[in-house]
Structure formats: structure tokens, C-alpha cells
Amino acid sequence: GATLKQGQRYWYYYIIDGYHVSHDPARESVTEPTTSRKLNVLDIPSAKTTAQPPTEAAARASAKAARHERRISSSTVPKGRSLSPSQIKSPRPTRPTETSTIRSESYHANVEQLSRKMAAAHLSEQESSEEESSEEDSDA
């Protein structure tokens, strides 16, 4: 019952610390229309039944069909109502406060300070060439 079937498309997201919902931005994703939740896409390839090398015409037709299928499947979005986070079966975190430093805004002041410092910094061509020559002198 819980195995993935070949030739099917599945959608998934991550639950962090037991209740934070997230997705992997580095992977293909779609937006679920009812909750506006971003879901990653997992396409399970279908089983190949033929072991013979395809002819050139068959290869072109197959490539065209795959492009068409990809175009159609990328626009498909999961339909229906999604589960609420309380209904999702996921492992409970062993240390739920471990990511609290990442979620907190404690680094915000440092980023603002660094941004101001970088915005105020100005380098001219002369300063840049002086730094390069001093680096060359220190290498010798």
C-alpha cells in the first residue's frame, strides 16, 4: 500500500521540528492551489519493457512525446484538500529547539550592520592597485 508506483507523479514537502512546513527550493516544485503551499515534485519513471535499441524514427517520436508529456505534467498540480500538519505522520524531533537559532532573528542586526558597512565602503582604482602591489610584496 505505501510503495511508490512506476510512471506516477508524487508531491512532497518537509516538516521541520515537527511543525514547520518547507520545501526544497533547489528541486522542481509546484504551488498547491488550496493552501498555496509549495510542494516538491517526484516523478517515478515507468518500467521499460523493450530491450531492443529504438529506430531513429521511433527515437524522435519518443523524444517528442516525452517533451509533450513533460510540458503537460509540469502544469499539473495536486488537487483536493491537503492534510493539516496535525494529521501528517512524521517523526517527532529529538531536540525541537535545535533550529531555534536559525529561526530567530538574532542574526538580523549583524546582517544590517554588515550591509551598512559594505554600502559605505568605496574602492578606487588607485587603492585597488596599491593593495595588489602590497600583496605581491608580501609573497616575495
BAFI-3210 file (N, C-alpha, C; in Angstrom, 3 decimals, decimal comma, padded with zeros to 6 digits):
// residues 140
n [1|2|3|4|5|6|7|8|9|10|11|12|13|14|15|16|17|18|19|20|21|22|23|24|25|26|27|28|29|30|31|32|33|34|35|36|37|38|39|40|41|42|43|44|45|46|47|48|49|50|51|52|53|54|55|56|57|58|59|60|61|62|63|64|65|66|67|68|69|70|71|72|73|74|75|76|77|78|79|80|81|82|83|84|85|86|87|88|89|90|91|92|93|94|95|96|97|98|99|100|101|102|103|104|105|106|107|108|109|110|111|112|113|114|115|116|117|118|119|120|121|122|123|124|125|126|127|128|129|130|131|132|133|134|135|136|137|138|139|140]
n.u [000,755|001,949|003,921|005,729|004,525|005,489|005,889|004,312|003,437|004,467|003,997|005,690|006,699|008,690|008,703|009,793|011,218|008,860|006,646|007,120|006,633|008,183|009,874|012,124|013,988|015,808|014,962|012,501|009,315|005,826|002,956|000,476|-002,933|-005,060|-003,984|-001,805|000,690|004,069|005,133|007,400|008,272|008,124|008,880|008,331|009,983|008,589|008,427|010,664|009,883|010,927|013,937|015,278|017,248|015,966|014,603|015,670|013,510|011,611|012,909|012,919|010,149|009,573|011,085|009,768|007,233|007,924|008,769|006,338|004,799|006,231|005,769|003,013|002,794|004,246|002,569|000,546|-001,046|-001,339|-004,570|-007,430|-008,000|-005,448|-003,642|-003,858|-001,174|-001,282|-002,391|-000,495|001,719|004,714|008,149|008,831|010,774|013,941|015,352|013,771|014,364|016,647|016,903|016,191|017,896|018,363|015,827|015,296|015,573|018,080|020,412|019,842|020,548|023,326|023,556|022,366|024,191|026,536|025,670|025,367|028,037|029,282|027,955|028,906|031,547|034,047|035,974|038,710|040,395|043,088|043,487|042,911|044,958|047,160|046,741|047,042|049,756|050,956|050,262|051,715|054,304|054,374|054,287|056,778]
n.v [-001,194|001,324|001,824|003,407|003,898|002,929|005,246|007,248|010,444|012,205|014,341|016,262|017,582|019,052|018,586|020,416|020,250|019,170|020,840|023,010|023,768|023,121|023,335|022,007|024,319|023,953|021,982|020,835|022,355|022,861|024,956|024,350|024,792|025,217|025,652|027,193|026,171|025,325|022,593|019,937|018,043|014,668|012,505|009,273|007,108|005,195|001,626|000,069|-001,866|-002,887|-004,180|-003,769|-001,761|001,430|002,481|005,176|006,842|006,043|006,832|009,630|010,126|009,224|011,027|013,408|012,871|012,630|015,257|016,588|015,322|016,092|018,842|018,922|017,542|019,177|021,250|020,175|020,016|019,003|017,975|018,631|018,533|019,285|017,552|018,601|019,921|018,633|016,166|014,798|012,151|012,081|011,802|012,628|015,342|014,904|016,841|019,551|022,278|022,743|024,055|026,604|028,822|029,342|029,989|032,226|035,828|036,717|037,091|039,172|041,877|041,806|041,339|043,656|045,557|044,759|045,165|047,974|048,708|047,643|049,117|051,651|051,457|052,330|051,750|052,837|052,873|053,349|052,652|049,945|048,967|049,528|047,760|045,316|045,437|045,495|042,978|041,412|042,108|041,010|038,324|037,750]
n.w [000,000|000,687|-001,128|-003,801|-007,099|-010,392|-013,082|-012,058|-010,570|-007,729|-004,886|-002,441|000,778|003,384|006,922|009,486|012,653|013,632|013,104|011,328|008,005|004,937|001,727|-000,783|-002,336|-004,368|-005,999|-008,447|-008,155|-007,327|-006,789|-004,502|-005,028|-003,102|-000,539|-001,036|-000,632|-001,224|-003,069|-003,544|-006,464|-007,402|-009,816|-010,739|-012,825|-015,548|-016,046|-018,292|-021,062|-023,397|-024,694|-026,972|-029,207|-030,117|-033,294|-035,467|-036,203|-034,322|-032,012|-032,340|-032,266|-029,708|-028,166|-028,808|-027,746|-025,060|-024,506|-024,866|-022,892|-020,606|-020,671|-020,259|-017,793|-016,054|-015,616|-014,199|-011,103|-007,723|-006,718|-004,673|-001,133|001,128|003,746|007,133|009,127|011,638|011,063|009,665|009,530|010,984|011,994|015,358|016,523|018,122|019,423|019,651|019,876|018,516|016,039|016,686|016,807|014,149|013,244|014,759|015,019|015,658|014,194|012,552|013,211|012,886|010,126|009,108|010,084|008,741|006,120|006,070|006,491|004,204|002,248|002,750|002,084|-000,236|-003,052|-004,889|-008,107|-007,654|-004,920|-005,108|-006,815|-005,203|-003,074|-004,416|-005,160|-002,635|-001,720|-003,509|-002,734|-000,166|-000,744|-001,736]
ca.u [000,000|002,673|005,040|005,552|004,259|006,231|005,145|003,421|003,997|004,167|004,365|006,115|007,332|009,380|008,234|010,986|010,928|007,529|005,524|007,473|006,491|009,127|010,157|013,499|013,947|016,737|014,287|011,266|008,197|004,575|002,199|-000,819|-003,836|-005,950|-003,242|-000,657|001,903|004,970|005,391|008,385|007,717|008,905|008,364|008,895|009,960|007,862|009,284|010,953|009,561|011,688|015,385|015,839|017,530|014,918|014,995|015,812|012,168|010,979|013,590|012,408|008,761|009,620|011,576|008,694|006,195|008,447|008,708|004,925|004,377|006,868|005,083|001,706|002,920|004,754|001,473|-000,408|-000,875|-002,181|-005,909|-008,055|-007,626|-004,251|-003,738|-003,351|000,066|-001,549|-002,763|000,633|002,540|006,129|008,893|008,947|012,180|014,517|015,736|012,986|014,894|017,941|016,901|015,653|018,815|018,170|014,524|015,240|016,056|019,275|021,446|019,358|021,340|024,645|023,408|022,144|025,458|027,424|025,152|025,739|029,486|029,606|027,411|029,740|032,899|034,291|037,326|039,078|041,385|044,392|043,526|042,911|046,280|048,086|046,541|047,621|051,213|051,379|050,131|052,833|055,491|054,341|054,521|058,193]
ca.v [000,000|002,588|001,897|004,295|003,159|003,409|006,063|008,163|011,688|012,396|015,649|016,138|018,716|018,663|019,135|020,660|020,359|018,708|021,656|023,969|023,164|023,708|022,543|022,153|025,249|023,534|020,965|021,258|022,458|023,459|025,542|023,712|025,937|025,495|026,145|027,968|025,544|024,866|021,157|019,400|017,047|013,450|011,690|007,925|006,676|003,949|000,486|-000,149|-003,252|-003,324|-004,119|-003,549|-000,350|002,002|003,022|006,632|007,439|005,764|007,662|011,002|010,146|009,076|012,291|014,391|012,525|012,946|016,717|016,937|014,826|016,937|020,129|018,718|017,133|020,249|022,151|019,513|020,346|018,115|018,504|018,165|019,204|018,680|017,234|019,627|019,415|017,735|014,847|014,200|011,262|012,372|011,536|013,750|015,704|014,556|018,118|020,517|023,650|022,777|025,044|027,887|029,914|029,648|030,637|033,506|036,998|037,197|037,459|040,299|043,081|041,635|041,487|045,087|046,239|044,417|045,837|049,399|048,805|047,402|050,224|052,828|051,217|052,725|051,458|053,476|052,092|053,544|051,823|048,552|048,609|049,547|046,514|044,229|045,506|045,118|041,527|040,836|042,309|040,089|036,971|037,590]
ca.w [000,000|000,837|-002,068|-004,944|-008,332|-011,552|-014,022|-011,338|-010,039|-006,320|-004,361|-001,054|001,439|004,607|008,185|010,290|014,085|013,960|012,655|010,278|006,682|003,996|000,528|-001,252|-003,468|-005,418|-006,810|-009,106|-007,230|-007,785|-005,689|-004,320|-005,112|-001,971|000,628|-001,540|-000,110|-002,275|-002,977|-004,471|-007,380|-007,575|-010,917|-010,762|-014,226|-015,803|-016,365|-019,718|-021,402|-024,560|-024,541|-028,296|-029,462|-030,954|-034,591|-035,422|-036,234|-033,033|-031,019|-032,495|-031,792|-028,260|-027,612|-028,964|-026,770|-023,729|-024,351|-024,713|-021,583|-019,609|-020,689|-019,636|-016,400|-015,206|-015,285|-013,319|-009,695|-006,931|-006,499|-003,447|000,105|001,725|005,164|008,038|009,745|012,769|010,553|008,961|010,349|010,790|013,223|016,279|016,685|019,416|020,030|018,888|019,933|017,836|014,957|017,151|016,458|012,731|013,095|015,475|014,287|016,347|013,237|011,751|013,499|012,280|008,682|008,868|010,341|007,641|004,921|006,163|006,341|002,800|001,456|002,981|001,570|-001,625|-003,512|-006,153|-008,851|-007,024|-003,715|-005,524|-007,319|-004,063|-002,343|-005,201|-005,084|-001,288|-001,638|-004,248|-001,908|000,965|-001,244|-002,073]
c.u [000,804|003,852|004,708|005,395|005,014|005,320|004,205|004,177|003,534|004,639|004,726|006,632|007,917|008,702|009,451|010,556|009,483|006,392|005,866|007,442|007,419|009,245|011,608|013,492|014,877|016,110|013,005|010,130|006,990|003,883|000,820|-001,863|-004,678|-005,225|-002,096|000,661|002,750|005,309|006,464|007,746|008,676|008,229|009,083|008,831|009,202|008,846|009,459|010,691|010,400|013,184|016,063|016,137|016,473|015,469|015,056|014,448|011,457|011,598|013,095|010,988|008,710|010,073|010,501|007,591|006,647|008,406|007,271|004,430|004,953|006,143|003,724|001,868|003,452|003,649|000,458|-000,045|-001,764|-003,533|-006,468|-007,504|-006,420|-004,501|-003,257|-002,091|-000,180|-001,912|-001,596|001,454|004,002|006,859|008,977|010,422|012,687|014,957|015,006|013,548|016,201|017,996|016,386|016,588|018,679|016,869|014,479|015,846|017,375|020,382|021,078|020,209|022,719|024,595|023,202|023,442|026,438|026,979|025,516|027,231|029,890|029,106|028,284|031,141|032,985|035,742|037,565|040,102|042,745|044,517|043,620|044,293|047,321|047,967|047,169|049,136|051,703|051,246|051,285|054,117|055,521|054,577|056,006|059,048]
c.v [001,272|002,706|002,832|003,459|003,788|004,195|007,058|009,402|011,828|013,780|015,474|017,473|018,211|019,296|019,209|020,901|020,011|019,570|022,706|023,259|023,880|022,807|022,788|023,071|024,857|022,493|021,534|021,301|023,074|024,050|024,908|024,820|026,225|026,070|027,064|027,442|025,081|023,402|020,770|018,274|015,863|012,625|010,349|007,448|005,362|002,867|000,378|-001,614|-003,769|-003,168|-003,863|-002,066|000,233|002,484|004,538|007,322|007,233|006,618|009,104|011,115|010,057|010,371|013,367|014,135|012,870|014,449|017,152|016,526|015,693|018,274|020,003|018,435|018,247|021,218|021,496|019,795|019,403|018,765|017,937|018,899|018,499|018,381|018,418|019,067|018,469|016,323|014,118|013,368|011,541|012,098|012,794|014,070|015,316|015,807|019,249|021,933|023,799|023,827|026,405|029,046|030,306|030,414|032,004|034,618|037,507|037,624|038,704|041,556|042,982|041,829|042,954|045,867|045,983|045,104|047,312|049,578|048,624|048,540|051,466|052,665|051,611|052,416|052,202|052,585|052,172|052,663|050,345|048,124|048,639|048,253|045,344|044,240|045,130|043,612|040,846|040,959|041,307|038,646|036,705|037,290]
c.w [000,000|-000,131|-003,218|-006,203|-009,487|-012,481|-013,361|-010,875|-008,593|-005,904|-002,897|-000,542|002,744|005,814|009,094|011,730|014,430|013,470|011,606|008,930|005,721|002,772|000,140|-002,468|-004,610|-006,349|-007,412|-008,092|-007,924|-006,558|-005,644|-004,217|-003,869|-000,767|000,249|-000,988|-001,283|-002,018|-003,976|-005,271|-007,470|-008,656|-010,898|-012,211|-014,379|-016,228|-017,870|-020,023|-022,555|-024,309|-025,875|-028,492|-030,399|-032,289|-034,473|-035,392|-034,896|-031,934|-031,092|-031,953|-030,271|-027,592|-027,685|-027,937|-025,354|-023,476|-024,095|-023,324|-020,473|-019,507|-019,994|-018,147|-015,514|-014,830|-014,357|-011,876|-008,901|-006,647|-005,208|-002,251|000,716|003,199|005,987|008,692|010,914|012,311|009,895|009,932|010,031|012,095|014,080|016,482|018,075|020,167|019,292|018,904|019,170|016,729|015,405|016,819|014,998|012,538|013,753|014,628|014,877|015,392|012,449|011,968|012,857|010,770|008,330|009,041|009,197|006,349|004,921|005,924|004,877|001,910|001,588|002,394|000,101|-001,954|-004,808|-006,841|-008,171|-005,778|-004,076|-006,009|-006,206|-003,264|-003,083|-005,097|-003,691|-001,086|-002,361|-003,439|-000,760|000,529|-001,468|-000,881]
res [g|a|t|l|k|q|g|q|r|y|w|y|y|y|i|i|d|g|y|h|v|s|h|d|p|a|r|e|s|v|t|e|p|t|t|s|r|k|l|n|v|l|d|i|p|s|a|k|t|t|a|q|p|p|t|e|a|a|a|r|a|s|a|k|a|a|r|h|e|r|r|i|s|s|s|t|v|p|k|g|r|s|l|s|p|s|q|i|k|s|p|r|p|t|r|p|t|e|t|s|t|i|r|s|e|s|y|h|a|n|v|e|q|l|s|r|k|m|a|a|a|h|l|s|e|q|e|s|s|e|e|e|s|s|e|e|d|s|d|a]
***
